[in-house]
């Protein structure tokens, strides 16, 4: 977690990967590693990686309910952020309003 806070994302991802892939990892520790790796992925703009880890966390039986609650909240916020981005993108790419076929309005000068 410390490496992630320092912005050392590559090193943090390696640390979390090592925990996640450890054969005898406790499910509570696995849940925290998945959650923290999802945060790093999200900070890097890797939404797919973040969503995958958060959904995997939610499938763990032994994960603390507070961690699952935070994972659900993070997924909702990510969906809301994506919806806002899509709405902005649609505004930027939509044809000019009030004109025929998206042609720019005539300049009355």
VOVONU-230021 format. One record per atom (N, C-alpha, C, O, CB): residue in three letters; atom name; x, y, z. Coordinates in nm, 3 decimals, m for minus. Each point is the difference from the previous one (the first is absolute). Glycine has a CB too. Example, Ala and Ser with C-alpha at 12.3 -4.5 7.8 and 13.67 -1.06 7.14 Angstrom:
VEXSE_residuo_atomo_east_north_up
VEXSE_ala_N_1.319_m0.569_0.780
VEXSE_ala_CA_m0.089_0.119_0.000
VEXSE_ala_C_0.090_0.120_0.000
VEXSE_ala_O_0.104_m0.002_0.066
VEXSE_ala_CB_m0.293_m0.115_0.059
VEXSE_ser_N_0.154_0.222_m0.197
VEXSE_ser_CA_0.082_0.119_0.006
VEXSE_ser_C_m0.077_0.109_0.073
VEXSE_ser_O_0.051_0.111_0.017
VEXSE_ser_CB_0.067_m0.174_m0.232
END
This chain:
VEXSE_residuo_atomo_east_north_up
VEXSE_unk_N_0.083_m0.120_0.000
VEXSE_unk_CA_m0.083_0.120_0.000
VEXSE_unk_C_0.087_0.125_0.000
VEXSE_unk_O_m0.034_0.100_m0.063
VEXSE_unk_CB_m0.147_m0.225_0.184
VEXSE_unk_N_0.293_0.119_m0.051
VEXSE_unk_CA_0.088_0.115_0.009
VEXSE_unk_C_0.054_0.039_m0.138
VEXSE_unk_O_0.008_0.119_m0.033
VEXSE_unk_CB_0.054_m0.187_0.266
VEXSE_unk_N_m0.026_m0.031_m0.312
VEXSE_unk_CA_0.052_0.031_m0.135
VEXSE_unk_C_m0.107_0.067_m0.085
VEXSE_unk_O_0.030_0.092_m0.076
VEXSE_unk_CB_0.127_m0.288_0.092
VEXSE_unk_N_m0.279_0.151_m0.004
VEXSE_unk_CA_m0.109_0.061_m0.076
VEXSE_unk_C_m0.020_0.145_0.042
VEXSE_unk_O_m0.020_0.087_m0.084
VEXSE_unk_CB_m0.092_m0.311_0.061
VEXSE_unk_N_0.118_0.250_0.154
VEXSE_unk_CA_m0.015_0.137_0.049
VEXSE_unk_C_0.112_0.090_m0.049
VEXSE_unk_O_m0.020_0.120_m0.019
VEXSE_unk_CB_m0.097_m0.209_0.220
VEXSE_unk_N_0.234_0.032_m0.220
VEXSE_unk_CA_0.115_0.078_m0.049
VEXSE_unk_C_m0.001_0.014_m0.152
VEXSE_unk_O_0.089_0.064_m0.056
VEXSE_unk_CB_0.043_m0.144_0.252
VEXSE_unk_N_m0.231_0.022_m0.261
VEXSE_unk_CA_m0.008_0.010_m0.145
VEXSE_unk_C_0.085_m0.103_m0.072
VEXSE_unk_O_0.019_0.008_m0.121
VEXSE_unk_CB_m0.064_0.231_0.148
VEXSE_unk_N_0.096_m0.335_0.047
VEXSE_unk_CA_0.083_m0.107_m0.059
VEXSE_unk_C_m0.093_m0.113_m0.044
VEXSE_unk_O_0.001_m0.110_0.056
VEXSE_unk_CB_0.199_0.171_0.091
VEXSE_unk_N_m0.278_m0.032_m0.249
VEXSE_unk_CA_m0.106_m0.092_m0.041
VEXSE_unk_C_0.050_m0.135_m0.049
VEXSE_unk_O_m0.058_m0.103_0.033
VEXSE_unk_CB_m0.074_0.302_m0.091
VEXSE_unk_N_0.239_m0.200_m0.020
VEXSE_unk_CA_0.051_m0.126_m0.053
VEXSE_unk_C_0.044_m0.092_0.114
VEXSE_unk_O_m0.032_m0.119_0.000
VEXSE_unk_CB_0.104_0.235_m0.210
VEXSE_unk_N_0.002_m0.061_0.305
VEXSE_unk_CA_0.046_m0.079_0.115
VEXSE_unk_C_m0.119_m0.046_0.084
VEXSE_unk_O_m0.002_m0.114_0.048
VEXSE_unk_CB_0.219_0.241_m0.046
VEXSE_unk_N_m0.314_m0.040_0.017
VEXSE_unk_CA_m0.119_m0.036_0.078
VEXSE_unk_C_m0.076_m0.114_m0.067
VEXSE_unk_O_m0.044_m0.093_0.067
VEXSE_unk_CB_0.028_0.330_0.018
VEXSE_unk_N_0.001_m0.229_m0.217
VEXSE_unk_CA_m0.070_m0.106_m0.073
VEXSE_unk_C_0.072_m0.134_0.016
VEXSE_unk_O_m0.064_m0.104_0.014
VEXSE_unk_CB_m0.020_0.274_m0.178
VEXSE_unk_N_0.217_m0.167_0.162
VEXSE_unk_CA_0.077_m0.123_0.020
VEXSE_unk_C_m0.021_m0.056_0.140
VEXSE_unk_O_m0.015_m0.121_0.017
VEXSE_unk_CB_0.185_0.203_m0.180
VEXSE_unk_N_m0.172_0.006_0.263
VEXSE_unk_CA_m0.025_m0.044_0.138
VEXSE_unk_C_m0.138_m0.066_0.012
VEXSE_unk_O_m0.013_m0.108_0.058
VEXSE_unk_CB_0.161_0.293_0.027
VEXSE_unk_N_m0.249_m0.120_m0.140
VEXSE_unk_CA_m0.136_m0.054_0.008
VEXSE_unk_C_m0.012_m0.131_m0.078
VEXSE_unk_O_m0.068_m0.093_0.045
VEXSE_unk_CB_m0.022_0.326_m0.021
VEXSE_unk_N_0.155_m0.240_m0.140
VEXSE_unk_CA_m0.002_m0.123_m0.080
VEXSE_unk_C_0.060_m0.116_0.080
VEXSE_unk_O_m0.053_m0.111_m0.002
VEXSE_unk_CB_0.070_0.247_m0.211
VEXSE_unk_N_0.093_m0.110_0.282
VEXSE_unk_CA_0.066_m0.105_0.079
VEXSE_unk_C_m0.095_m0.053_0.108
VEXSE_unk_O_m0.006_m0.121_0.023
VEXSE_unk_CB_0.230_0.228_m0.067
VEXSE_unk_N_m0.295_m0.018_0.110
VEXSE_unk_CA_m0.095_m0.043_0.104
VEXSE_unk_C_m0.114_m0.078_m0.064
VEXSE_unk_O_m0.038_m0.106_0.050
VEXSE_unk_CB_0.096_0.307_0.091
VEXSE_unk_N_m0.113_m0.150_m0.250
VEXSE_unk_CA_m0.115_m0.062_m0.066
VEXSE_unk_C_0.034_m0.140_m0.051
VEXSE_unk_O_m0.083_m0.090_0.005
VEXSE_unk_CB_0.000_0.318_m0.070
VEXSE_unk_N_0.205_m0.245_0.015
VEXSE_unk_CA_0.040_m0.129_m0.056
VEXSE_unk_C_0.055_m0.097_0.104
VEXSE_unk_O_0.023_m0.117_m0.032
VEXSE_unk_CB_0.024_0.236_m0.180
VEXSE_unk_N_m0.025_m0.073_0.334
VEXSE_unk_CA_0.052_m0.088_0.105
VEXSE_unk_C_m0.101_m0.109_0.029
VEXSE_unk_O_m0.117_0.027_0.026
VEXSE_unk_CB_0.251_0.162_0.075
VEXSE_unk_N_m0.089_m0.313_m0.106
VEXSE_unk_CA_m0.090_m0.116_0.009
VEXSE_unk_C_m0.077_m0.008_0.131
VEXSE_unk_O_m0.116_m0.041_0.001
VEXSE_unk_CB_0.272_m0.077_m0.151
VEXSE_unk_N_m0.095_0.157_0.260
VEXSE_unk_CA_m0.062_m0.016_0.131
VEXSE_unk_C_m0.046_0.132_0.061
VEXSE_unk_O_m0.002_0.014_0.122
VEXSE_unk_CB_0.145_m0.214_m0.088
VEXSE_unk_N_m0.178_0.294_m0.117
VEXSE_unk_CA_m0.040_0.131_0.052
VEXSE_unk_C_m0.138_m0.010_0.067
VEXSE_unk_O_m0.091_m0.066_m0.051
VEXSE_unk_CB_0.226_0.182_m0.130
VEXSE_unk_N_m0.148_m0.050_0.292
VEXSE_unk_CA_m0.127_0.011_0.071
VEXSE_unk_C_m0.097_0.081_m0.086
VEXSE_unk_O_0.042_0.096_m0.065
VEXSE_unk_CB_0.075_m0.111_0.293
VEXSE_unk_N_m0.245_m0.022_m0.229
VEXSE_unk_CA_m0.097_0.071_m0.085
VEXSE_unk_C_m0.016_0.146_0.039
VEXSE_unk_O_m0.025_0.084_m0.087
VEXSE_unk_CB_m0.094_m0.298_0.055
VEXSE_unk_N_0.133_0.246_0.159
VEXSE_unk_CA_m0.007_0.139_0.042
VEXSE_unk_C_0.114_0.082_m0.059
VEXSE_unk_O_m0.019_0.113_m0.045
VEXSE_unk_CB_m0.093_m0.185_0.255
VEXSE_unk_N_0.233_0.014_m0.210
VEXSE_unk_CA_0.117_0.065_m0.058
VEXSE_unk_C_m0.015_0.010_m0.151
VEXSE_unk_O_0.037_0.100_m0.061
VEXSE_unk_CB_0.107_m0.186_0.249
VEXSE_unk_N_m0.198_m0.019_m0.249
VEXSE_unk_CA_m0.025_0.001_m0.144
VEXSE_unk_C_m0.097_0.111_m0.037
VEXSE_unk_O_0.020_0.071_m0.099
VEXSE_unk_CB_0.023_m0.319_0.089
VEXSE_unk_N_m0.148_0.263_0.089
VEXSE_unk_CA_m0.099_0.106_m0.026
VEXSE_unk_C_0.065_0.137_0.005
VEXSE_unk_O_m0.026_0.085_m0.086
VEXSE_unk_CB_m0.153_m0.230_0.184
VEXSE_unk_N_0.264_0.168_0.001
VEXSE_unk_CA_0.066_0.131_0.011
VEXSE_unk_C_0.096_0.024_m0.116
VEXSE_unk_O_0.008_0.111_m0.053
VEXSE_unk_CB_m0.028_m0.124_0.303
VEXSE_unk_N_0.093_m0.092_m0.291
VEXSE_unk_CA_0.092_0.014_m0.113
VEXSE_unk_C_m0.077_0.029_m0.128
VEXSE_unk_O_0.042_0.084_m0.080
VEXSE_unk_CB_0.120_m0.241_0.192
VEXSE_unk_N_m0.274_0.089_m0.133
VEXSE_unk_CA_m0.082_0.026_m0.119
VEXSE_unk_C_m0.055_0.142_0.001
VEXSE_unk_O_0.000_0.068_m0.102
VEXSE_unk_CB_m0.060_m0.311_0.092
VEXSE_unk_N_0.013_0.286_0.126
VEXSE_unk_CA_m0.055_0.135_0.011
VEXSE_unk_C_0.107_0.105_m0.028
VEXSE_unk_O_m0.022_0.093_m0.077
VEXSE_unk_CB_m0.147_m0.175_0.245
VEXSE_unk_N_0.284_0.066_m0.105
VEXSE_unk_CA_0.107_0.098_m0.018
VEXSE_unk_C_0.054_m0.001_m0.143
VEXSE_unk_O_0.033_0.105_m0.054
VEXSE_unk_CB_0.026_m0.131_0.295
VEXSE_unk_N_m0.049_m0.092_m0.302
VEXSE_unk_CA_0.045_m0.005_m0.139
VEXSE_unk_C_m0.103_0.068_m0.090
VEXSE_unk_O_0.036_0.067_m0.096
VEXSE_unk_CB_0.091_m0.281_0.141
VEXSE_unk_N_m0.255_0.196_m0.015
VEXSE_unk_CA_m0.105_0.068_m0.077
VEXSE_unk_C_0.016_0.151_0.009
VEXSE_unk_O_m0.020_0.070_m0.099
VEXSE_unk_CB_m0.135_m0.263_0.140
VEXSE_unk_N_0.190_0.244_0.077
VEXSE_unk_CA_0.021_0.144_0.015
VEXSE_unk_C_0.115_0.048_m0.088
VEXSE_unk_O_m0.008_0.106_m0.063
VEXSE_unk_CB_m0.079_m0.119_0.298
VEXSE_unk_N_0.196_m0.065_m0.239
VEXSE_unk_CA_0.114_0.038_m0.084
VEXSE_unk_C_m0.039_m0.006_m0.147
VEXSE_unk_O_0.030_0.092_m0.077
VEXSE_unk_CB_0.131_m0.180_0.251
VEXSE_unk_N_m0.229_m0.019_m0.213
VEXSE_unk_CA_m0.045_m0.010_m0.139
VEXSE_unk_C_m0.087_0.121_m0.038
VEXSE_unk_O_0.017_0.058_m0.106
VEXSE_unk_CB_m0.009_m0.309_0.121
VEXSE_unk_N_m0.100_0.286_0.073
VEXSE_unk_CA_m0.088_0.114_m0.027
VEXSE_unk_C_0.080_0.129_m0.012
VEXSE_unk_O_m0.026_0.081_m0.089
VEXSE_unk_CB_m0.160_m0.196_0.213
VEXSE_unk_N_0.284_0.133_m0.037
VEXSE_unk_CA_0.085_0.120_m0.006
VEXSE_unk_C_0.078_0.006_m0.130
VEXSE_unk_O_0.032_0.109_m0.049
VEXSE_unk_CB_m0.014_m0.112_0.298
VEXSE_unk_N_0.013_m0.112_m0.306
VEXSE_unk_CA_0.073_m0.006_m0.127
VEXSE_unk_C_m0.092_0.009_m0.121
VEXSE_unk_O_0.046_0.005_m0.114
VEXSE_unk_CB_0.127_m0.142_0.228
VEXSE_unk_N_m0.303_0.138_m0.090
VEXSE_unk_CA_m0.095_0.004_m0.110
VEXSE_unk_C_m0.035_m0.137_m0.055
VEXSE_unk_O_m0.063_m0.011_m0.105
VEXSE_unk_CB_0.152_0.233_0.050
VEXSE_unk_N_m0.048_m0.327_0.125
VEXSE_unk_CA_m0.030_m0.137_m0.042
VEXSE_unk_C_m0.131_m0.043_0.065
VEXSE_unk_O_m0.001_m0.076_0.096
VEXSE_unk_CB_0.248_0.021_m0.122
VEXSE_unk_N_m0.357_0.104_m0.029
VEXSE_unk_CA_m0.132_m0.028_0.057
VEXSE_unk_C_m0.032_m0.149_m0.004
VEXSE_unk_O_m0.057_m0.053_0.095
VEXSE_unk_CB_m0.019_0.280_m0.165
VEXSE_unk_N_0.111_m0.293_m0.038
VEXSE_unk_CA_m0.029_m0.142_m0.014
VEXSE_unk_C_0.068_m0.082_0.110
VEXSE_unk_O_m0.063_m0.087_0.060
VEXSE_unk_CB_0.040_0.120_m0.307
VEXSE_unk_N_0.149_m0.005_0.273
VEXSE_unk_CA_0.072_m0.070_0.105
VEXSE_unk_C_m0.061_0.026_0.136
VEXSE_unk_O_m0.013_m0.091_0.082
VEXSE_unk_CB_0.219_0.107_m0.217
VEXSE_unk_N_m0.245_0.109_0.160
VEXSE_unk_CA_m0.061_0.036_0.128
VEXSE_unk_C_m0.132_m0.072_0.020
VEXSE_unk_O_m0.026_m0.055_0.107
VEXSE_unk_CB_0.138_0.279_m0.118
VEXSE_unk_N_m0.196_m0.224_m0.091
VEXSE_unk_CA_m0.131_m0.065_0.009
VEXSE_unk_C_0.017_m0.150_0.022
VEXSE_unk_O_m0.071_m0.060_0.082
VEXSE_unk_CB_m0.029_0.236_m0.232
VEXSE_unk_N_0.193_m0.238_0.078
VEXSE_unk_CA_0.024_m0.144_0.016
VEXSE_unk_C_0.038_m0.033_0.143
VEXSE_unk_O_m0.053_m0.095_0.058
VEXSE_unk_CB_0.125_0.082_m0.298
VEXSE_unk_N_0.021_0.089_0.298
VEXSE_unk_CA_0.043_m0.026_0.137
VEXSE_unk_C_m0.112_0.024_0.100
VEXSE_unk_O_m0.017_m0.079_0.094
VEXSE_unk_CB_0.248_0.142_m0.158
VEXSE_unk_N_m0.308_0.042_0.046
VEXSE_unk_CA_m0.108_0.028_0.093
VEXSE_unk_C_m0.108_m0.108_m0.005
VEXSE_unk_O_m0.053_m0.041_0.103
VEXSE_unk_CB_0.099_0.286_m0.128
VEXSE_unk_N_m0.078_m0.291_m0.094
VEXSE_unk_CA_m0.101_m0.106_m0.013
VEXSE_unk_C_0.051_m0.131_0.058
VEXSE_unk_O_m0.076_m0.075_0.061
VEXSE_unk_CB_m0.013_0.187_m0.267
VEXSE_unk_N_0.217_m0.140_0.188
VEXSE_unk_CA_0.059_m0.121_0.058
VEXSE_unk_C_m0.005_0.007_0.153
VEXSE_unk_O_m0.030_m0.099_0.066
VEXSE_unk_CB_0.181_0.073_m0.266
VEXSE_unk_N_m0.123_0.143_0.254
VEXSE_unk_CA_m0.006_0.021_0.145
VEXSE_unk_C_m0.140_m0.031_0.052
VEXSE_unk_O_m0.015_m0.063_0.105
VEXSE_unk_CB_0.194_0.239_m0.122
VEXSE_unk_N_m0.281_m0.131_m0.055
VEXSE_unk_CA_m0.138_m0.020_0.045
VEXSE_unk_C_m0.040_m0.148_0.004
VEXSE_unk_O_m0.096_m0.035_0.068
VEXSE_unk_CB_0.042_0.258_m0.163
VEXSE_unk_N_0.126_m0.308_0.024
VEXSE_unk_CA_m0.030_m0.143_0.000
VEXSE_unk_C_0.062_m0.075_0.117
VEXSE_unk_O_m0.033_m0.116_0.025
VEXSE_unk_CB_0.019_0.130_m0.271
VEXSE_unk_N_0.104_0.051_0.318
VEXSE_unk_CA_0.067_m0.066_0.113
VEXSE_unk_C_m0.093_m0.011_0.119
VEXSE_unk_O_m0.062_0.098_0.041
VEXSE_unk_CB_0.283_m0.010_m0.121
VEXSE_unk_N_m0.229_m0.206_0.136
VEXSE_unk_CA_m0.087_m0.023_0.115
VEXSE_unk_C_0.055_0.065_0.127
VEXSE_unk_O_m0.076_0.056_0.079
VEXSE_unk_CB_0.002_m0.269_m0.183
VEXSE_unk_N_0.204_0.205_0.124
VEXSE_unk_CA_0.059_0.046_0.125
VEXSE_unk_C_0.038_0.148_0.000
VEXSE_unk_O_0.053_0.050_0.099
VEXSE_unk_CB_0.031_m0.280_m0.068
VEXSE_unk_N_m0.111_0.299_m0.139
VEXSE_unk_CA_0.034_0.143_m0.004
VEXSE_unk_C_m0.087_0.074_0.100
VEXSE_unk_O_m0.120_m0.025_0.012
VEXSE_unk_CB_0.189_0.009_m0.255
VEXSE_unk_N_m0.007_0.108_0.314
VEXSE_unk_CA_m0.075_0.080_0.098
VEXSE_unk_C_m0.110_0.078_m0.072
VEXSE_unk_O_0.019_0.049_m0.111
VEXSE_unk_CB_0.186_m0.030_0.259
VEXSE_unk_N_m0.318_m0.008_m0.083
VEXSE_unk_CA_m0.114_0.068_m0.061
VEXSE_unk_C_0.033_0.146_m0.030
VEXSE_unk_O_m0.049_0.055_m0.099
VEXSE_unk_CB_m0.107_m0.209_0.220
VEXSE_unk_N_0.236_0.217_m0.038
VEXSE_unk_CA_0.036_0.141_m0.025
VEXSE_unk_C_0.082_0.013_m0.128
VEXSE_unk_O_m0.014_0.098_m0.073
VEXSE_unk_CB_0.011_m0.053_0.320
VEXSE_unk_N_0.088_m0.144_m0.275
VEXSE_unk_CA_0.079_0.003_m0.124
VEXSE_unk_C_m0.092_m0.021_m0.119
VEXSE_unk_O_0.015_0.066_m0.103
VEXSE_unk_CB_0.189_m0.154_0.225
VEXSE_unk_N_m0.299_m0.003_m0.110
VEXSE_unk_CA_m0.096_m0.022_m0.108
VEXSE_unk_C_m0.085_0.124_m0.023
VEXSE_unk_O_m0.030_0.035_m0.115
VEXSE_unk_CB_0.024_m0.280_0.170
VEXSE_unk_N_m0.033_0.311_0.053
VEXSE_unk_CA_m0.079_0.123_m0.013
VEXSE_unk_C_0.080_0.106_m0.074
VEXSE_unk_O_m0.053_0.067_m0.089
VEXSE_unk_CB_m0.069_m0.121_0.302
VEXSE_unk_N_0.249_0.069_m0.178
VEXSE_unk_CA_0.085_0.098_m0.068
VEXSE_unk_C_0.018_m0.037_m0.147
VEXSE_unk_O_0.003_0.088_m0.086
VEXSE_unk_CB_0.116_m0.040_0.302
VEXSE_unk_N_m0.106_m0.176_m0.245
VEXSE_unk_CA_0.013_m0.045_m0.139
VEXSE_unk_C_m0.125_0.035_m0.080
VEXSE_unk_O_0.008_0.047_m0.114
VEXSE_unk_CB_0.145_m0.234_0.188
VEXSE_unk_N_m0.270_0.163_m0.014
VEXSE_unk_CA_m0.126_0.035_m0.068
VEXSE_unk_C_m0.008_0.151_m0.025
VEXSE_unk_O_m0.038_0.043_m0.108
VEXSE_unk_CB_m0.076_m0.239_0.217
VEXSE_unk_N_0.151_0.274_m0.009
VEXSE_unk_CA_m0.002_0.146_m0.016
VEXSE_unk_C_0.095_0.045_m0.110
VEXSE_unk_O_m0.034_0.087_m0.080
VEXSE_unk_CB_m0.023_m0.063_0.323
VEXSE_unk_N_0.174_m0.083_m0.247
VEXSE_unk_CA_0.098_0.035_m0.103
VEXSE_unk_C_m0.055_m0.034_m0.139
VEXSE_unk_O_0.016_0.079_m0.093
VEXSE_unk_CB_0.173_m0.119_0.256
VEXSE_unk_N_m0.253_m0.076_m0.177
VEXSE_unk_CA_m0.059_m0.037_m0.129
VEXSE_unk_C_m0.108_0.099_m0.043
VEXSE_unk_O_m0.007_0.038_m0.117
VEXSE_unk_CB_0.057_m0.278_0.166
VEXSE_unk_N_m0.133_0.282_0.045
VEXSE_unk_CA_m0.105_0.098_m0.030
VEXSE_unk_C_0.063_0.132_m0.044
VEXSE_unk_O_m0.042_0.059_m0.099
VEXSE_unk_CB_m0.113_m0.168_0.266
VEXSE_unk_N_0.257_0.155_m0.094
VEXSE_unk_CA_0.066_0.127_m0.037
VEXSE_unk_C_0.066_m0.011_m0.137
VEXSE_unk_O_m0.004_0.095_m0.078
VEXSE_unk_CB_0.043_m0.046_0.320
VEXSE_unk_N_0.021_m0.163_m0.272
VEXSE_unk_CA_0.062_m0.018_m0.131
VEXSE_unk_C_m0.105_0.002_m0.110
VEXSE_unk_O_0.022_0.059_m0.106
VEXSE_unk_CB_0.162_m0.193_0.211
VEXSE_unk_N_m0.299_0.072_m0.081
VEXSE_unk_CA_m0.109_0.003_m0.098
VEXSE_unk_C_m0.052_0.141_m0.021
VEXSE_unk_O_m0.027_0.041_m0.113
VEXSE_unk_CB_m0.036_m0.274_0.179
VEXSE_unk_N_0.050_0.309_0.043
VEXSE_unk_CA_m0.046_0.139_m0.010
VEXSE_unk_C_0.101_0.084_m0.077
VEXSE_unk_O_m0.039_0.083_m0.083
VEXSE_unk_CB_m0.086_m0.108_0.300
VEXSE_unk_N_0.252_0.005_m0.190
VEXSE_unk_CA_0.105_0.074_m0.070
VEXSE_unk_C_m0.002_m0.032_m0.149
VEXSE_unk_O_0.015_0.089_m0.084
VEXSE_unk_CB_0.126_m0.089_0.293
VEXSE_unk_N_m0.159_m0.128_m0.242
VEXSE_unk_CA_m0.007_m0.040_m0.140
VEXSE_unk_C_m0.122_0.061_m0.068
VEXSE_unk_O_0.008_0.043_m0.115
VEXSE_unk_CB_0.110_m0.257_0.172
VEXSE_unk_N_m0.231_0.217_0.012
VEXSE_unk_CA_m0.122_0.059_m0.056
VEXSE_unk_C_0.020_0.149_m0.027
VEXSE_unk_O_m0.043_0.052_m0.103
VEXSE_unk_CB_m0.096_m0.222_0.225
VEXSE_unk_N_0.206_0.240_m0.029
VEXSE_unk_CA_0.027_0.143_m0.022
VEXSE_unk_C_0.093_0.020_m0.118
VEXSE_unk_O_m0.020_0.091_m0.081
VEXSE_unk_CB_m0.011_m0.047_0.326
VEXSE_unk_N_0.133_m0.129_m0.256
VEXSE_unk_CA_0.093_0.010_m0.113
VEXSE_unk_C_m0.071_m0.025_m0.132
VEXSE_unk_O_0.023_0.071_m0.098
VEXSE_unk_CB_0.163_m0.145_0.247
VEXSE_unk_N_m0.274_m0.026_m0.150
VEXSE_unk_CA_m0.077_m0.029_m0.121
VEXSE_unk_C_m0.090_0.117_m0.037
VEXSE_unk_O_m0.013_0.035_m0.118
VEXSE_unk_CB_0.019_m0.280_0.173
VEXSE_unk_N_m0.069_0.306_0.045
VEXSE_unk_CA_m0.088_0.114_m0.026
VEXSE_unk_C_0.079_0.116_m0.058
VEXSE_unk_O_m0.045_0.066_m0.094
VEXSE_unk_CB_m0.107_m0.139_0.281
VEXSE_unk_N_0.270_0.099_m0.131
VEXSE_unk_CA_0.083_0.109_m0.052
VEXSE_unk_C_0.047_m0.031_m0.142
VEXSE_unk_O_0.002_0.089_m0.085
VEXSE_unk_CB_0.073_m0.034_0.318
VEXSE_unk_N_m0.039_m0.178_m0.257
VEXSE_unk_CA_0.044_m0.040_m0.133
VEXSE_unk_C_m0.113_0.018_m0.101
VEXSE_unk_O_0.023_0.045_m0.112
VEXSE_unk_CB_0.140_m0.208_0.213
VEXSE_unk_N_m0.284_0.127_m0.062
VEXSE_unk_CA_m0.116_0.017_m0.088
VEXSE_unk_C_m0.025_0.146_m0.030
VEXSE_unk_O_m0.039_0.035_m0.112
VEXSE_unk_CB_m0.060_m0.244_0.204
VEXSE_unk_N_0.119_0.297_0.006
VEXSE_unk_CA_m0.017_0.143_m0.022
VEXSE_unk_C_0.103_0.052_m0.099
VEXSE_unk_O_m0.031_0.083_m0.086
VEXSE_unk_CB_m0.062_m0.057_0.317
VEXSE_unk_N_0.216_m0.075_m0.217
VEXSE_unk_CA_0.108_0.047_m0.087
VEXSE_unk_C_m0.013_m0.050_m0.143
VEXSE_unk_O_0.044_0.067_m0.093
VEXSE_unk_CB_0.102_m0.059_0.292
VEXSE_unk_N_m0.207_m0.124_m0.217
VEXSE_unk_CA_m0.008_m0.058_m0.134
VEXSE_unk_C_m0.136_0.017_m0.066
VEXSE_unk_O_m0.018_m0.039_m0.115
VEXSE_unk_CB_0.188_m0.123_0.187
VEXSE_unk_N_m0.267_0.219_0.000
VEXSE_unk_CA_m0.133_0.016_m0.059
VEXSE_unk_C_0.002_0.115_m0.100
VEXSE_unk_O_0.075_0.095_0.016
VEXSE_unk_CB_m0.183_m0.186_0.194
VEXSE_unk_N_0.023_0.082_m0.313
VEXSE_unk_CA_m0.007_0.108_m0.098
VEXSE_unk_C_m0.053_0.128_0.065
VEXSE_unk_O_m0.063_m0.003_0.105
VEXSE_unk_CB_0.026_m0.165_m0.289
VEXSE_unk_N_0.065_0.279_0.119
VEXSE_unk_CA_m0.048_0.129_0.052
VEXSE_unk_C_m0.151_m0.004_0.011
VEXSE_unk_O_m0.070_m0.044_m0.091
VEXSE_unk_CB_0.265_0.165_m0.012
VEXSE_unk_N_m0.245_m0.075_0.213
VEXSE_unk_CA_m0.144_0.002_0.021
VEXSE_unk_C_m0.062_0.115_m0.079
VEXSE_unk_O_0.060_0.107_m0.014
VEXSE_unk_CB_m0.033_m0.211_0.243
VEXSE_unk_N_m0.145_0.080_m0.279
VEXSE_unk_CA_m0.073_0.106_m0.068
VEXSE_unk_C_0.041_0.020_m0.144
VEXSE_unk_O_m0.046_0.095_m0.064
VEXSE_unk_CB_0.021_0.012_0.281
VEXSE_unk_N_0.110_m0.194_m0.272
VEXSE_unk_CA_0.040_0.013_m0.139
VEXSE_unk_C_m0.038_m0.127_m0.073
VEXSE_unk_O_m0.017_m0.106_0.062
VEXSE_unk_CB_0.207_0.260_m0.001
VEXSE_unk_N_m0.204_m0.145_m0.189
VEXSE_unk_CA_m0.038_m0.115_m0.082
VEXSE_unk_C_0.122_m0.089_m0.023
VEXSE_unk_O_0.106_0.048_m0.041
VEXSE_unk_CB_m0.289_0.088_m0.071
VEXSE_unk_N_0.168_m0.264_0.138
VEXSE_unk_CA_0.103_m0.100_m0.027
VEXSE_unk_C_0.133_0.029_0.070
VEXSE_unk_O_0.104_m0.049_m0.044
VEXSE_unk_CB_m0.213_0.011_m0.173
VEXSE_unk_N_0.106_0.114_0.323
VEXSE_unk_CA_0.122_0.024_0.075
VEXSE_unk_C_0.092_0.103_m0.063
VEXSE_unk_O_0.113_0.017_0.047
VEXSE_unk_CB_m0.132_m0.246_0.032
VEXSE_unk_N_m0.027_0.298_m0.186
VEXSE_unk_CA_0.084_0.105_m0.059
VEXSE_unk_C_0.016_0.114_0.098
VEXSE_unk_O_m0.093_0.031_0.074
VEXSE_unk_CB_0.016_m0.094_m0.305
VEXSE_unk_N_0.193_0.125_0.233
VEXSE_unk_CA_0.017_0.114_0.090
VEXSE_unk_C_m0.092_0.114_m0.043
VEXSE_unk_O_m0.026_0.017_m0.119
VEXSE_unk_CB_0.265_m0.084_0.165
VEXSE_unk_N_m0.286_0.144_0.050
VEXSE_unk_CA_m0.088_0.112_m0.036
VEXSE_unk_C_0.074_0.101_m0.087
VEXSE_unk_O_0.121_0.018_0.011
VEXSE_unk_CB_m0.250_m0.051_0.202
VEXSE_unk_N_0.052_0.100_m0.299
VEXSE_unk_CA_0.059_0.105_m0.084
VEXSE_unk_C_0.043_0.117_0.085
VEXSE_unk_O_m0.068_0.037_0.096
VEXSE_unk_CB_m0.075_m0.107_m0.289
VEXSE_unk_N_0.256_0.128_0.158
VEXSE_unk_CA_0.050_0.117_0.072
VEXSE_unk_C_m0.067_0.122_m0.063
VEXSE_unk_O_0.021_0.028_m0.118
VEXSE_unk_CB_0.203_m0.139_0.173
VEXSE_unk_N_m0.305_0.185_0.022
VEXSE_unk_CA_m0.076_0.112_m0.056
VEXSE_unk_C_0.086_0.121_m0.034
VEXSE_unk_O_m0.054_0.101_m0.046
VEXSE_unk_CB_m0.139_m0.180_0.176
VEXSE_unk_N_0.322_0.073_m0.110
VEXSE_unk_CA_0.083_0.119_m0.027
VEXSE_unk_C_0.002_0.034_m0.142
VEXSE_unk_O_0.065_0.096_m0.039
VEXSE_unk_CB_0.071_m0.149_0.227
END
